[in-house]
Amino acid sequence: QQVAASVSSLKQLQDTYKVMKDAQKTLEQVNTFVTKAGYVENIINKQKEAIYTANQLLKLSKNRQVNTRNVTQTLQKISGSIKTTKALLTSGIFNMNDNERLQRLESEYTKVSAYEASLKATIIQSSFR
């Protein structure tokens, strides 16, 4: 009877462990999704800021001498970043795992931040001319 009770208890423990393991996997997937969403939101915000700053520069160029070629190149880079970000969100791109995808999103955020900073520097320089 004790052996039968032990086997039954062990089976229940295994079933509980399986449920917990499945829950852990689901939680990890949700956490990864939330993290991706946070990165993407930050990237989108930086892209918006950069486009807004570029628009201000183009308006300034009507009244002052501003090198709009740099603005155009930066906007092209931002456009490329938008495409890359979209691609990173689709499953299976480059057969990346979640960690690699998150690292790539971080990299895109860094790039977009640099583009946006470059545009802001140009607008500040143009303000003093």
VENRA-V860356 format. One line per field, one symbol per residue. psi: psi as a letter, one per 20 degrees, with the letter a starting at -180 (. if undefined). burial: b if it has 16 or more other C-alpha atoms within 10 Angstrom, else e. A space follows every 50 residues. Layout:
BEGIN
psi: ???
burial: ???
END
This chain:
BEGIN
psi: hhgghgggggggggggggggggggggghgggggggghggggggggggggg ggggggghghihhropnighgggghhghghhggggghhiqqjpjlqrhgh ghghggghggghgggghgghgghgghhj.
burial: eeeeeeeeeeeeeeeeeeeeeeeeeeeeeeebeeebeebbebbbebbebb bebbeebbebeeeeebeeeebeebbeebeebbeebeebbeeeeeeeebee bbebbbebbebbbebbbbbbebbeebeee
END
